[in-house]
Amino acid sequence: MKAVLRNSWRAALLPVAVILVAQIAATVTQLESDSLASPLAIVSAFFSILADGSLMRATQDTLMAAFCGCVLGVCAGSLLGVVLGLFRLADDLLDLTIELLRPVPVVALIPVVMMLLGFGARMEIVIIALGLLWPSVVLARAAVKDVEPRLMEVSAVLQLRFSARLTKIVLPAILPQLFMSLKLAAGYALVVAVTVEITANPFGLGYGIMMAQQALRPAEMFAYLIWIGAIGWLVSLMLDAVQRRFFPAFSRGETR
């Protein structure tokens, strides 16, 4: 416990030092800018948008879209990846298609999805899900192919049905890797959600950043940015705690 606290203090030294230097510089230069703000002004702006409810409304919109898109994309991608890992024919048939679609930036799909769904939460959720689909496919397929071959041979000898092979052998073996895929996807989902809100969707934290920038309120803009970083950090801490609870060996980097 003491080591954890000591490491936490060490990790906080650099951010605290940067904040202090920024505040001193802003005070000495009597900062007045349309693009920069002092740490005290950012704190004041944060409590202002917190008090009027705009921050919590934007946070709710962003987190709901990120959560729904993350669950949809990871579940669909993991399922497809498991199927490809188990069936060589399906893997061969879809390999070229996946490799062609996987490099397409998800932001390039925004105009297409907007034409189909228009503005709103549905469009944002679909974009997030598409952004997480292919990474989840690749990770799940690799995890299945990494399953101990002797276990697969035993399932073939016992003539287990696909459902039995999946639930009794494959899923227990790859569950830690699937959770790691979820951890990576959770952070990426927040990034994609904010990006969509900045470029196309008039809701959420990304839209709040855009409105603050257009209104020349830099303190409010930085308050939104720092809040987004804090949310990502808290989500990461929660997922790390879940991993330590349910996959302790995997969280220490141990292999099967």
C-alpha positions in Angstrom: 0.0 0.0 0.0 2.8 2.4 0.9 4.5 1.6 -2.4 1.3 2.4 -4.3 0.9 5.8 -2.5 4.5 6.6 -3.1 4.2 5.9 -6.8 1.0 8.0 -7.0 2.8 11.0 -5.4 5.6 10.6 -7.9 3.2 10.4 -10.8 1.5 13.6 -9.6 4.7 15.7 -9.4 5.0 16.6 -13.1 1.3 17.7 -13.6 1.4 19.7 -10.4 4.7 21.4 -11.4 3.3 22.2 -14.8 0.1 23.7 -13.3 2.2 25.8 -10.9 4.5 27.1 -13.6 1.5 27.9 -15.9 -0.2 29.8 -13.1 2.9 31.8 -12.2 3.5 32.6 -15.9 -0.1 33.7 -16.4 0.1 35.9 -13.3 3.4 37.5 -14.2 2.4 38.2 -17.8 -1.2 39.2 -16.8 -2.4 36.8 -19.4 -5.3 38.0 -21.6 -5.8 35.7 -24.6 -8.5 34.3 -26.8 -6.7 31.0 -27.0 -5.0 30.5 -23.6 -6.2 30.5 -20.0 -4.6 30.3 -16.6 -5.2 27.3 -14.4 -7.3 29.3 -12.0 -9.5 30.6 -14.8 -9.9 27.0 -16.0 -11.0 25.9 -12.5 -13.5 28.7 -12.4 -14.9 27.9 -15.8 -15.2 24.2 -14.8 -17.3 25.0 -11.7 -19.4 27.4 -13.8 -20.3 24.8 -16.4 -20.8 22.2 -13.6 -23.2 24.5 -11.8 -25.4 25.3 -14.8 -25.7 21.6 -15.7 -24.2 21.8 -19.2 -21.2 19.7 -18.2 -23.2 16.8 -16.8 -25.6 16.8 -19.7 -22.7 16.7 -22.2 -21.0 14.0 -20.2 -24.1 11.9 -20.1 -24.6 12.2 -23.9 -20.9 11.3 -24.6 -20.7 8.4 -22.1 -24.0 6.9 -23.3 -22.9 6.9 -26.9 -19.4 5.6 -26.1 -20.8 2.8 -23.9 -23.4 1.7 -26.5 -21.0 1.9 -29.4 -18.2 0.1 -27.4 -20.5 -2.8 -26.4 -21.9 -3.1 -29.9 -18.6 -3.0 -31.7 -16.6 -5.2 -29.3 -19.4 -7.9 -29.1 -19.9 -8.0 -32.9 -16.2 -7.9 -33.6 -15.3 -10.5 -31.0 -18.0 -12.9 -32.2 -16.8 -12.5 -35.8 -13.2 -13.0 -34.7 -14.1 -16.2 -32.8 -15.8 -17.6 -35.9 -12.9 -16.7 -38.1 -10.5 -18.3 -35.6 -12.4 -21.5 -35.5 -13.3 -22.0 -39.1 -10.4 -21.8 -41.6 -12.7 -21.5 -44.6 -14.5 -18.5 -43.3 -11.1 -16.9 -42.4 -9.7 -17.5 -45.9 -12.9 -16.1 -47.5 -13.0 -12.9 -45.4 -9.3 -12.2 -44.9 -8.9 -9.9 -47.9 -12.2 -8.1 -47.1 -11.1 -7.4 -43.6 -7.6 -6.2 -44.6 -9.2 -3.8 -47.1 -11.7 -2.3 -44.7 -9.6 -2.3 -41.6 -7.3 0.6 -42.6 -10.2 2.9 -43.5 -10.2 5.7 -40.9 -13.5 5.8 -39.0 -13.8 9.5 -39.5 -14.0 8.9 -43.2 -17.3 6.9 -42.5 -19.0 9.9 -40.9 -20.5 11.4 -44.1 -21.7 7.9 -45.2 -23.4 7.2 -41.9 -24.8 10.7 -41.7 -26.5 10.2 -45.1 -28.1 7.0 -43.8 -29.0 8.0 -40.2 -28.7 11.8 -40.1 -27.6 13.6 -36.9 -28.0 12.3 -33.4 -27.0 9.6 -31.0 -27.7 6.7 -33.4 -25.2 8.0 -35.9 -22.6 8.5 -33.2 -23.1 5.0 -31.8 -22.8 3.4 -35.2 -19.5 5.3 -36.0 -18.0 4.2 -32.6 -19.1 0.6 -33.2 -17.5 0.6 -36.7 -14.3 2.1 -35.3 -14.1 -0.8 -32.7 -15.3 -3.6 -35.0 -12.1 -4.5 -36.8 -9.6 -4.2 -33.9 -11.9 -6.5 -32.0 -12.0 -9.0 -34.9 -8.3 -9.1 -35.2 -7.7 -9.5 -31.4 -10.4 -12.2 -31.0 -9.2 -14.2 -34.0 -5.6 -14.1 -32.8 -6.7 -15.2 -29.3 -8.6 -18.2 -30.7 -5.7 -19.3 -32.8 -3.5 -19.1 -29.7 -5.6 -21.6 -27.8 -3.7 -24.7 -26.8 -3.9 -27.0 -29.8 -4.2 -30.1 -27.7 -7.4 -28.8 -26.2 -8.8 -28.4 -29.7 -7.7 -31.9 -30.6 -9.5 -33.3 -27.5 -12.7 -31.5 -28.5 -12.4 -33.0 -32.0 -11.8 -36.5 -30.6 -14.8 -36.1 -28.3 -16.9 -34.8 -31.3 -18.1 -31.8 -29.3 -20.7 -29.7 -31.0 -19.7 -26.1 -31.9 -21.7 -24.6 -29.0 -20.0 -27.0 -26.5 -16.5 -26.4 -28.0 -17.1 -22.6 -27.8 -18.5 -22.5 -24.2 -16.3 -25.2 -22.6 -12.9 -24.7 -24.3 -12.6 -21.6 -26.4 -14.3 -18.9 -24.3 -12.7 -19.8 -21.0 -9.3 -19.8 -22.7 -9.6 -16.5 -24.5 -11.7 -14.5 -21.9 -8.7 -12.6 -20.5 -7.7 -11.5 -24.0 -11.3 -10.5 -24.8 -11.3 -8.3 -21.6 -8.1 -6.7 -22.7 -9.7 -5.9 -26.0 -12.6 -4.3 -24.1 -10.1 -2.2 -22.1 -8.5 -0.9 -25.2 -11.8 -0.3 -26.8 -13.2 1.7 -23.9 -10.5 4.4 -24.3 -10.8 4.4 -28.0 -14.6 4.7 -27.8 -14.3 7.9 -25.8 -11.9 9.3 -28.4 -14.2 8.5 -31.3 -17.2 9.8 -29.5 -15.6 13.2 -28.9 -14.3 13.3 -32.4 -17.7 12.7 -33.9 -19.3 15.4 -31.6 -16.6 17.9 -32.7 -17.1 17.2 -36.4 -20.8 16.2 -36.9 -23.0 15.7 -33.8 -24.3 18.7 -31.9 -24.3 17.0 -28.5 -21.9 15.9 -25.9 -18.4 17.0 -24.7 -17.0 17.4 -28.1 -19.7 19.8 -29.1 -19.1 21.7 -25.8 -15.5 22.1 -26.8 -16.5 23.5 -30.2 -19.0 25.9 -28.7 -16.4 27.2 -26.2 -13.9 27.6 -29.0 -16.2 29.5 -31.3 -17.3 31.8 -28.4 -13.7 32.5 -27.6 -13.9 31.1 -24.1 -10.6 29.3 -23.8 -10.9 28.6 -20.1 -14.2 26.7 -20.7 -12.6 24.9 -23.6 -9.7 23.7 -21.5 -12.1 22.7 -18.7 -13.9 20.4 -21.1 -10.6 18.9 -22.3 -9.3 18.2 -18.8 -12.6 16.7 -17.8 -12.5 14.3 -20.8 -9.0 13.3 -19.7 -10.2 12.7 -16.2 -13.1 10.6 -17.4 -10.7 8.4 -19.5 -8.5 8.0 -16.4 -11.3 7.0 -14.2 -12.6 4.4 -16.7 -9.1 3.0 -17.0 -8.9 2.7 -13.2 -12.2 0.9 -13.0 -11.3 -1.6 -15.7 -7.9 -2.2 -14.1 -9.7 -3.0 -10.8 -12.0 -5.4 -12.6 -9.0 -7.1 -14.3 -7.2 -7.5 -11.1 -10.3 -9.0 -9.5 -11.2 -11.5 -12.2 -8.0 -12.0 -14.1 -5.2 -11.5 -11.6 -2.6 -13.7 -13.4 -3.3 -12.0 -16.8 -3.0 -8.5 -15.2 0.5 -9.4 -14.0 1.5 -10.3 -17.5 1.6 -14.0 -16.9 0.9 -16.4 -19.7 -1.1 -19.6 -19.7 
